[in-house]
Amino acid sequence: MIEEFAIIKTGGKQYLVTKGQKLQVEKLPEKEGEDVSFSSVLLHQKGEAIAVGKPTLEKVLVKGKVLREIKGKKVIAYNFKAKKREKTKQGHRQQYSEVEITEIAG
């Protein structure tokens, strides 16, 4: 069982994180090698003690380090309207930041 973990919210998504974990989140304004902190912590567990935020926890902070910036797979959006000779093709590649969690303080 995991000793200590937290659930953070960033980029409109929620992630369950532990110390030393690497994860891909929506692109952050910090550059490669810089430290980042996530203050929007929804839940924190350390041993048997569980703290749940309403909606977030004030005293818990998750710190990490940006390792690199990457792009996701290409997604193709293709629209076609029958009998109108109308079609559009659009591609998109989402940008991500790979973050390593260094500390869960609180």
Beta strands, then each sheet from edge to edge (+ up, - down):
strand 1: 4-10
strand 2: 13-17
strand 3: 22-26
strand 4: 35-38
strand 5: 41-46
strand 6: 49-57
strand 7: 61-81
strand 8: 86-105
sheet 1: 2+ 1- 5+ 6-
sheet 2: 3+ 8- 7+ 4-
end
